[in-house]
Amino acid sequence: MRLIRRSPRLRAALTLVASAAMLIPPPVVASSHREAPITALDQKADITDWYVFRSPQRPDNVVMVLNVDPFLEPSNGPNYFPFDPGVLYEMKVDNNRDGVEDITFQFRFQTEIRAPGVFTGLVGGIAGIPPITALDGAGSEGLNLRQTYTITMKTGTTSRELGRGRSLYAVPTNVGPRTMPSYEALRSQGVYSLGGGIYSFAGTVADPFFIDLGAAFDSLNFRQAAGGGVLSDAIDADPSRNYAPNTLAGFNVNTIVLEVPIAMLTSDKAMHAATEKEAVLGTYATTSRQTITVLPNPDTTGAWTQVQRMGNPLINELIIGTGSKDKFSTDDPKNDSQFAAFVLDPLLAGIFKSIGVPVPNAPRTDLLPLVQYRAPICPGCSASDYGPVADLLRINVGIPPTANPHRLGAIAGDLGGFPNGRRLNDDVVDIAARVVAGILVNPSLYATKIGDGVNMPAVQPTATFPFLAPAYSGRNSAHGGPGLPGCPSFAPNGLCPVQ
């Protein structure tokens, strides 16, 4: 009997059956973005973050970043953090404002075990095995568990494989200095130029997201030392340090990064000014698994079933009700009108109001630019261009990269940042909270500086592709949490506040 993984109960049952049959590894129930019950049980398919921005290195290009599989402890061997070959990872672009993808980039991973008798996936500098200094050939002998991937671009009924004929290797995590004495040099080998201005990278990196996650989900119990959820002017204006613990500090994440020319994505394959509606793209990412046949004849050749999607950050976490999260995760953006009530009257706004933060009254039509093609992201769009309510991360590619990005992006006047796309250092926690509180309605009337006190990532992005910082070392890394170092120049000994 063929079963489609739909409900959380059915997903859990099938996962247990498949695990027993050694089809897929059992899930670890942990996530930095546990958006829905489905993804809490399927960490490998869990999208933690989705970023889209114009490349600061090559401004005529767009960079798309899909992060999955959260809270990766750097020291957690022996197999570390391979991508799941049973998951279809996709990046999708809507270029005609109808809420439906017109271009899709599909990523599939393949795993090889090169030395079946060796007990760990990554080893080197011991027992006659040289250190890992290469992804292939000499110096790759200790790369026991190795992954390659393919990229397929689909447009309408046509498809083509990017980098066809080449072996694209995923970059493994940073095990430590004995195994990988020159990790950054090793990682650089995983940056591929695929021709036509296209670049790709896949592998493990330091998680770029930053948030006081423990305080946020302890019913908004933010640290009093950082303002208790409302930042002082001084803290709000300081993007160079954290005043509360960054929960993601010291954790890795798996990433897929693709950079392509803007003209490859627009509807007419041309560049456009910011005032033209053709300059605005709607984007989102998905993960999917195939239907499976239960024992005794296991098979994974069925149709793909979507497990999760992400457009705008924090929509599913902070806006969609728990009873609707699984449906939201598995449905398409074009059908999001069924969730419009969550946007027009968000519960989070009511919570803010209950603790004395002024917020506009419902219906919150000021939030519609997050889910429709409207100004200010699409100043060239009229009512006929708004399209359906659809959770897409929209980016106006006519707006150039910002020379000096502001952590608060568009709400601070930096139109190159979220919610116009999303850059790695955009503080989407503070931005999203203030948008829900009404800053788009009237910045003077609804100007409460809501924030968690975490103003920057634990490590800064790199200046060049793939932009995400290298993975933390498994041997030589530590986490920054309450009472631990991570808040320099703020508290005694740089220790992050507990209370």
C-alpha positions as CSV (number, residue, x, y, z in Angstrom):
1,M,0.0,0.0,0.0
2,R,1.4,3.4,-1.0
3,L,1.1,6.1,1.7
4,I,1.7,9.8,1.4
5,R,3.3,11.5,4.4
6,R,0.7,14.0,5.4
7,S,-0.2,14.1,9.1
8,P,2.3,14.4,11.9
9,R,1.1,11.0,13.3
10,L,1.5,9.3,9.9
11,R,4.9,11.0,9.3
12,A,6.2,9.7,12.7
13,A,4.9,6.2,12.0
14,L,6.5,6.1,8.6
15,T,9.8,7.5,9.9
16,L,9.9,4.7,12.5
17,V,9.2,2.0,9.9
18,A,11.8,3.4,7.5
19,S,14.4,3.8,10.2
20,A,14.0,0.1,11.1
21,A,14.5,-0.8,7.5
22,M,17.6,1.5,7.3
23,L,16.0,3.6,4.7
24,I,16.5,6.9,6.4
25,P,18.1,7.8,9.8
26,P,15.8,8.5,12.7
27,P,15.0,12.2,13.2
28,V,16.4,14.3,16.0
29,V,13.6,16.3,17.6
30,A,15.3,19.7,17.8
31,S,15.3,22.8,15.7
32,S,16.2,26.4,15.8
33,H,13.1,27.1,13.8
34,R,10.6,24.5,14.9
35,E,7.9,26.1,12.7
36,A,5.5,23.2,12.7
37,P,5.0,19.8,14.2
38,I,6.0,18.2,10.9
39,T,9.4,19.7,10.8
40,A,10.0,19.1,14.5
41,L,9.9,15.4,13.6
42,D,11.9,15.8,10.4
43,Q,15.0,17.9,11.1
44,K,16.8,17.1,7.9
45,A,14.0,18.7,5.9
46,D,13.7,21.6,8.2
47,I,14.3,25.0,6.5
48,T,15.9,27.2,9.1
49,D,16.3,30.3,7.0
50,W,15.9,31.7,3.5
51,Y,17.9,34.7,2.2
52,V,17.8,36.5,-1.1
53,F,19.9,39.6,-1.8
54,R,21.8,41.4,-4.5
55,S,25.4,40.3,-4.5
56,P,27.8,42.9,-2.9
57,Q,30.6,41.3,-4.9
58,R,28.8,41.1,-8.3
59,P,25.9,43.6,-8.1
60,D,24.3,42.4,-11.3
61,N,23.7,39.0,-9.6
62,V,21.2,37.7,-7.0
63,V,22.3,35.4,-4.2
64,M,19.9,32.8,-2.8
65,V,20.7,31.0,0.4
66,L,18.8,28.0,1.7
67,N,19.7,26.8,5.2
68,V,18.5,23.5,6.6
69,D,19.1,21.0,9.4
70,P,19.5,23.3,12.4
71,F,21.4,23.3,15.7
72,L,24.3,21.2,14.4
73,E,26.7,20.6,17.2
74,P,30.2,20.9,15.6
75,S,31.7,18.0,17.6
76,N,28.8,15.6,16.9
77,G,30.6,12.7,15.0
78,P,31.1,10.2,13.7
79,N,29.0,10.9,10.6
80,Y,28.5,14.6,11.2
81,F,26.0,16.4,9.0
82,P,25.4,15.0,5.5
83,F,22.5,16.4,3.4
84,D,19.6,13.9,3.1
85,P,19.6,12.2,-0.3
86,G,15.9,11.5,0.2
87,V,15.1,15.2,0.3
88,L,14.5,17.4,-2.8
89,Y,15.7,20.9,-2.0
90,E,14.3,23.7,-4.2
91,M,14.6,27.4,-4.7
92,K,11.6,29.0,-6.5
93,V,11.1,32.3,-8.2
94,D,7.9,34.0,-9.3
95,N,8.6,36.7,-11.9
96,N,5.1,37.6,-13.1
97,R,3.4,38.4,-9.8
98,D,0.9,35.5,-9.8
99,G,2.2,33.8,-6.7
100,V,3.3,30.7,-8.7
101,E,6.9,29.8,-9.4
102,D,8.2,30.4,-12.9
103,I,11.8,29.3,-12.3
104,T,12.8,26.4,-10.0
105,F,16.3,25.3,-9.0
106,Q,16.4,21.7,-7.7
107,F,19.2,20.3,-5.6
108,R,19.7,16.5,-5.1
109,F,22.5,15.0,-3.1
110,Q,24.2,11.6,-3.4
111,T,26.3,9.9,-0.7
112,E,29.3,7.6,-1.1
113,I,31.1,5.7,1.7
114,R,34.6,5.3,0.4
115,A,36.1,3.2,3.2
116,P,33.3,1.0,4.7
117,G,35.6,-0.4,7.4
118,V,36.5,3.0,8.9
119,F,34.4,3.9,11.9
120,T,34.1,7.6,11.2
121,G,33.0,9.7,8.2
122,L,36.0,12.1,8.4
123,V,39.5,11.2,9.6
124,G,43.0,12.3,8.9
125,G,46.5,12.9,10.3
126,I,46.5,9.5,12.0
127,A,47.1,5.8,11.2
128,G,48.7,6.5,7.9
129,I,45.7,8.5,6.6
130,P,46.8,12.0,5.5
131,P,45.0,15.1,6.7
132,I,42.0,16.1,4.6
133,T,43.2,18.9,2.3
134,A,41.1,18.2,-0.8
135,L,37.6,17.2,-1.8
136,D,38.9,14.9,-4.4
137,G,42.2,13.2,-5.4
138,A,45.3,13.3,-3.2
139,G,44.5,14.7,0.2
140,S,40.9,13.4,0.1
141,E,41.6,9.9,1.4
142,G,40.2,10.6,4.8
143,L,37.0,12.0,3.4
144,N,35.2,8.7,3.9
145,L,31.6,10.0,3.8
146,R,31.5,12.2,0.7
147,Q,28.6,13.9,-1.0
148,T,28.1,15.2,-4.5
149,Y,25.1,17.2,-5.7
150,T,23.3,18.2,-8.9
151,I,21.5,21.4,-9.8
152,T,18.6,21.3,-12.2
153,M,17.0,24.5,-13.5
154,K,13.3,24.2,-14.5
155,T,11.5,26.8,-16.5
156,G,8.0,25.9,-17.7
157,T,8.4,22.5,-19.5
158,T,12.1,22.8,-20.0
159,S,14.9,21.8,-17.7
160,R,18.7,21.8,-17.8
161,E,21.4,20.6,-15.4
162,L,23.7,23.4,-14.3
163,G,27.4,22.3,-14.2
164,R,26.5,19.2,-16.2
165,G,29.5,16.8,-16.5
166,R,31.2,18.2,-13.4
167,S,31.4,16.6,-9.9
168,L,30.0,19.2,-7.4
169,Y,31.2,18.2,-3.9
170,A,29.5,19.3,-0.7
171,V,32.0,20.8,1.8
172,P,32.1,18.7,5.0
173,T,32.1,20.2,8.5
174,N,35.2,21.4,10.2
175,V,36.2,18.4,12.3
176,G,39.3,20.0,13.8
177,P,43.0,21.0,13.2
178,R,44.4,17.4,13.0
179,T,41.9,16.2,10.5
180,M,41.6,19.4,8.5
181,P,44.6,21.6,9.2
182,S,43.6,24.1,6.4
183,Y,39.9,24.2,6.6
184,E,39.3,27.5,4.8
185,A,41.5,26.3,1.9
186,L,39.5,23.0,1.8
187,R,36.2,24.9,1.8
188,S,37.3,27.2,-1.0
189,Q,37.4,24.1,-3.3
190,G,33.6,23.8,-2.8
191,V,33.0,27.1,-4.6
192,Y,32.0,26.4,-8.2
193,S,31.8,28.7,-11.1
194,L,29.3,27.0,-13.4
195,G,29.5,29.4,-16.4
196,G,27.3,32.2,-17.4
197,G,27.8,34.1,-14.1
198,I,26.4,31.2,-12.0
199,Y,28.1,30.1,-8.8
200,S,27.2,27.4,-6.3
201,F,28.2,26.1,-2.9
202,A,26.8,23.5,-0.6
203,G,28.1,22.4,2.8
204,T,28.2,23.0,6.5
205,V,28.7,26.6,7.8
206,A,28.5,28.6,11.0
207,D,24.8,29.4,11.5
208,P,24.4,33.1,10.5
209,F,21.0,33.6,12.3
210,F,21.0,35.4,15.6
211,I,18.3,35.5,18.3
212,D,17.8,35.0,22.0
213,L,15.7,32.0,21.2
214,G,15.2,30.8,24.8
215,A,13.9,34.2,25.9
216,A,11.6,34.5,22.9
217,F,9.9,31.2,23.4
218,D,9.7,31.6,27.2
219,S,6.6,33.7,26.5
220,L,8.7,36.7,25.4
221,N,10.7,36.7,28.6
222,F,13.5,38.9,27.4
223,R,16.5,39.8,29.5
224,Q,16.1,42.8,31.7
225,A,19.7,43.7,31.2
226,A,18.9,44.2,27.5
227,G,15.8,46.2,28.2
228,G,13.3,43.4,28.7
229,G,12.1,43.4,25.1
230,V,12.3,47.2,24.6
231,L,15.7,48.5,23.7
232,S,17.3,51.7,24.8
233,D,18.3,54.2,22.2
234,A,22.0,53.3,22.8
235,I,21.5,49.5,22.5
236,D,19.2,49.9,19.4
237,A,21.9,52.0,17.7
238,D,24.7,49.6,18.3
239,P,25.1,46.9,15.7
240,S,28.6,45.9,16.8
241,R,27.8,43.8,19.9
242,N,25.2,41.7,21.6
243,Y,23.5,42.6,24.9
244,A,21.8,39.2,25.3
245,P,22.9,35.7,24.4
246,N,22.7,34.5,20.8
247,T,21.3,31.0,21.1
248,L,22.8,30.0,17.7
249,A,26.4,31.0,18.6
250,G,28.7,28.0,18.2
251,F,26.2,25.9,16.2
252,N,26.5,25.0,12.5
253,V,23.9,24.6,9.8
254,N,23.8,23.1,6.3
255,T,23.5,25.6,3.5
256,I,23.0,25.6,-0.3
257,V,24.0,28.9,-1.9
258,L,23.3,29.8,-5.5
259,E,24.3,33.0,-7.3
260,V,22.8,33.8,-10.7
261,P,22.6,36.9,-12.9
262,I,19.5,39.0,-12.3
263,A,18.7,38.9,-16.0
264,M,18.4,35.1,-15.7
265,L,15.4,35.5,-13.3
266,T,13.3,38.4,-14.7
267,S,10.3,37.7,-16.9
268,D,11.9,39.3,-20.0
269,K,15.5,38.4,-19.1
270,A,16.4,42.1,-18.7
271,M,17.5,44.5,-16.0
272,H,14.9,46.9,-14.7
273,A,14.7,50.1,-12.7
274,A,13.3,50.0,-9.1
275,T,10.2,51.8,-10.3
276,E,9.3,49.1,-12.8
277,K,7.1,46.2,-11.6
278,E,9.3,43.7,-13.6
279,A,12.1,44.4,-11.2
280,V,10.3,42.7,-8.3
281,L,10.7,38.9,-7.8
282,G,8.8,36.7,-5.4
283,T,10.9,33.9,-3.9
284,Y,10.6,30.9,-1.6
285,A,12.3,27.6,-0.8
286,T,10.9,24.2,-0.2
287,T,11.9,20.7,0.9
288,S,10.1,17.6,-0.3
289,R,10.2,13.8,0.2
290,Q,8.9,11.1,-2.0
291,T,5.9,8.9,-1.2
292,I,7.2,5.5,0.1
293,T,6.0,2.0,0.1
294,V,5.9,0.2,3.5
295,L,7.8,-3.1,3.9
296,P,8.4,-5.7,2.7
297,N,9.1,-4.0,-0.6
298,P,10.5,-0.5,0.3
299,D,10.4,1.9,-2.6
300,T,11.1,5.6,-2.9
301,T,10.1,6.3,-6.5
302,G,6.8,8.0,-5.8
303,A,5.7,11.6,-6.3
304,W,7.3,14.4,-4.3
305,T,5.4,15.6,-1.3
306,Q,6.3,19.0,0.2
307,V,7.4,18.9,3.8
308,Q,8.2,22.6,4.4
309,R,8.5,26.0,2.7
310,M,9.8,29.4,3.7
311,G,9.4,32.8,2.2
312,N,9.4,35.6,4.7
313,P,11.2,34.8,8.0
314,L,9.2,34.1,11.1
315,I,5.8,34.0,9.4
316,N,5.1,30.4,10.3
317,E,6.7,30.7,13.7
318,L,5.1,33.9,14.9
319,I,2.0,34.5,12.8
320,I,0.4,31.2,11.8
321,G,-1.6,29.4,14.5
322,T,-0.3,26.0,15.6
323,G,-3.3,24.2,14.3
324,S,-2.6,25.5,10.8
325,K,1.2,25.3,10.7
326,D,1.4,21.8,9.1
327,K,-1.1,22.8,6.4
328,F,0.8,26.0,5.8
329,S,4.1,24.1,5.5
330,T,2.8,21.6,2.9
331,D,0.6,24.0,0.8
332,D,1.6,26.4,-2.0
333,P,1.9,30.2,-1.5
334,K,-0.8,30.8,-4.1
335,N,-3.3,29.3,-1.6
336,D,-2.4,31.5,1.3
337,S,-5.6,33.5,1.3
338,Q,-6.8,30.7,3.7
339,F,-4.3,32.1,6.2
340,A,-5.1,35.8,5.6
341,A,-6.8,36.2,8.9
342,F,-3.5,35.5,10.7
343,V,-1.9,38.4,8.9
344,L,-4.8,40.8,9.1
345,D,-5.3,40.3,12.8
346,P,-2.0,38.7,14.2
347,L,-2.1,37.4,17.8
348,L,1.4,38.7,18.4
349,A,0.1,42.3,17.9
350,G,-2.6,41.6,20.6
351,I,0.1,40.3,22.9
352,F,2.1,43.5,22.4
353,K,-1.0,45.6,23.1
354,S,-1.7,43.7,26.3
355,I,1.7,44.7,27.7
356,G,1.3,48.3,26.9
357,V,2.9,48.6,23.5
358,P,0.7,50.7,21.2
359,V,-0.3,48.9,18.0
360,P,-2.8,49.7,15.2
361,N,-6.3,48.2,15.2
362,A,-7.2,45.3,13.0
363,P,-7.6,44.8,10.1
364,R,-3.8,45.2,9.5
365,T,-3.7,46.1,5.9
366,D,-0.3,47.6,6.5
367,L,1.1,44.0,6.6
368,L,-0.2,43.1,3.1
369,P,3.1,44.2,1.4
370,L,4.6,41.2,3.0
371,V,2.2,38.9,1.2
372,Q,1.4,40.8,-2.0
373,Y,3.1,42.8,-4.7
374,R,2.6,46.3,-3.3
375,A,4.6,49.4,-2.5
376,P,7.0,50.1,-1.0
377,I,8.8,46.9,-2.3
378,C,7.0,47.2,-5.6
379,P,6.4,51.0,-6.2
380,G,5.6,50.2,-9.9
381,C,2.7,47.9,-9.0
382,S,-0.9,48.9,-9.3
383,A,-3.9,47.0,-7.9
384,S,-4.0,44.7,-11.0
385,D,-0.4,43.6,-10.1
386,Y,-0.9,42.8,-6.4
387,G,-1.6,39.2,-7.1
388,P,-3.0,36.7,-4.6
389,V,-2.1,36.7,-0.9
390,A,1.1,34.6,-1.0
391,D,4.0,34.3,1.5
392,L,6.9,35.1,-0.8
393,L,10.2,36.9,0.1
394,R,10.0,39.7,-2.4
395,I,13.0,41.5,-3.7
396,N,13.2,44.6,-5.9
397,V,16.3,43.8,-7.9
398,G,16.4,47.4,-9.2
399,I,17.6,48.6,-5.8
400,P,21.4,48.3,-5.6
401,P,23.3,46.8,-2.7
402,T,23.9,49.1,0.2
403,A,27.5,50.2,0.9
404,N,26.9,50.4,4.6
405,P,24.0,48.1,5.5
406,H,21.8,48.9,8.5
407,R,20.8,46.0,10.7
408,L,17.1,47.2,10.7
409,G,17.0,47.3,6.9
410,A,14.1,49.0,5.2
411,I,12.4,50.3,8.4
412,A,15.7,52.3,9.1
413,G,15.7,53.7,5.5
414,D,18.1,51.1,4.1
415,L,16.0,49.9,1.2
416,G,18.5,47.2,0.3
417,G,17.4,45.1,3.3
418,F,14.5,43.2,4.7
419,P,11.6,43.1,3.9
420,N,13.1,43.9,0.5
421,G,14.8,40.6,0.3
422,R,16.9,39.5,3.2
423,R,20.6,39.8,3.9
424,L,22.6,37.8,6.3
425,N,23.0,40.6,8.9
426,D,19.4,41.8,8.7
427,D,18.0,41.6,12.2
428,V,14.7,40.1,11.2
429,V,13.7,39.4,14.8
430,D,13.6,43.1,15.6
431,I,12.4,44.2,12.2
432,A,9.5,41.7,12.1
433,A,8.4,42.5,15.7
434,R,8.3,46.2,14.9
435,V,6.4,45.7,11.7
436,V,3.8,43.7,13.6
437,A,3.7,46.5,16.1
438,G,2.8,48.9,13.3
439,I,5.9,50.8,12.3
440,L,4.8,50.7,8.6
441,V,1.5,52.5,9.6
442,N,3.2,55.4,11.3
443,P,6.8,55.3,12.4
444,S,6.2,58.1,14.9
445,L,3.1,56.8,16.5
446,Y,4.2,53.1,16.6
447,A,7.8,53.5,17.3
448,T,8.5,51.2,20.3
449,K,12.0,49.8,19.9
450,I,11.1,46.1,20.3
451,G,14.1,43.9,20.3
452,D,15.8,41.0,22.0
453,G,19.2,42.6,22.4
454,V,21.0,40.3,19.9
455,N,22.1,42.7,17.2
456,M,24.6,40.7,15.2
457,P,25.6,37.2,14.3
458,A,28.2,35.3,16.3
459,V,30.6,35.5,13.3
460,Q,30.4,38.0,10.5
461,P,29.7,37.0,6.9
462,T,32.6,36.8,4.4
463,A,33.0,39.5,1.8
464,T,32.9,37.1,-1.1
465,F,30.8,34.1,-2.3
466,P,29.4,32.1,-0.6
467,F,29.3,34.8,2.1
468,L,28.4,32.6,5.0
469,A,31.2,32.1,7.6
470,P,33.1,28.7,7.7
471,A,31.8,26.0,10.0
472,Y,32.9,26.0,13.6
473,S,35.7,23.6,14.6
474,G,34.4,20.4,16.2
475,R,37.4,20.3,18.5
476,N,38.0,24.0,19.2
477,S,34.6,25.7,19.5
478,A,32.1,26.6,22.3
479,H,28.7,28.0,22.6
480,G,27.6,31.4,23.9
481,G,24.6,31.3,26.2
482,P,23.3,32.9,29.4
483,G,26.2,33.3,31.8
484,L,28.7,32.4,29.1
485,P,31.0,34.7,27.0
486,G,29.3,36.3,24.0
487,C,28.4,39.9,25.1
488,P,31.7,41.8,24.9
489,S,32.1,45.3,26.2
490,F,28.7,45.1,27.9
491,A,28.8,42.9,31.0
492,P,31.6,41.9,33.4
493,N,34.0,39.6,31.6
494,G,31.8,39.7,28.6
495,L,29.3,37.3,30.1
496,C,25.8,37.4,28.7
497,P,23.1,38.2,31.2
498,V,21.0,35.4,32.7
499,Q,18.1,37.6,34.1
